[in-house]
């Protein structure tokens, strides 16, 4: 499921999250509950390919190695 669709479902159920950006909300929910929301995609990249850094920010793995 696309992160926008996912975030809208959460916002419909929990209106207190309406001020959060869709991508930020989806990332936080997936980080907190990775098994339950493993099907959420970010810009057509499945969440399994998104990595969390030590400072709790997200990054995509390098594609094709370092140049």
N, C-alpha and C positions, 0 to 999 in steps of 0.2 A: 504494500500500500504506500502511496506517495505521502511524504511528511505533511503536506498541506491538508490532505483528506483526513489524516490521522489527527492532526491538531484541531481541525474543525469539529471532529467528533468529541474530543476532550472538552473543547470550549462549550459545546452544546450541553454536555452533561455537567460541567463545572464552570459556570459563568465567571467565577472569580479569576479565571485565567485569560479572560478576553483581552487584557492589555498586553499580554506577552506576544512577541513575534512567533509566528507558526513554527519556524525552523528551530528557534530557541526552545520552545515548549516541547516539541517532538524530541529534540536531542536530550533534554533533561529527563523526559519520561523513559526513553530508550536506555539511557545510562543507568537509571535507577532500577528498571525492570527489563534487563536485556533478553531474558528467555521469553517473556510474555510478548514482547514487541519486536522480535527479530525479523519480522517481515516488513518493517518500515524502511522505505528507501529515501535517500537524500540525493537529489539531482541524478536519479537513475542509478545510484550506486547502493547496493544492499548494505544494510547496517553492519554486517559482518566485516565489511571492508573499511569501516570507519574506526579509527583508533583514538582512544582517549589519552591525552598527554598527562604528565604529572600534575600540571596546574588545572586539570579538569576541563581543558579546552579540547576541541576535536580537530583531527587532521586526517586527510586522506593519505593512504600509502602512496609512495612514489610509483609512477607508472613507467615501466621500461628502464628503471635504474637511474643512477645519477649521471648527469652529462657534464 
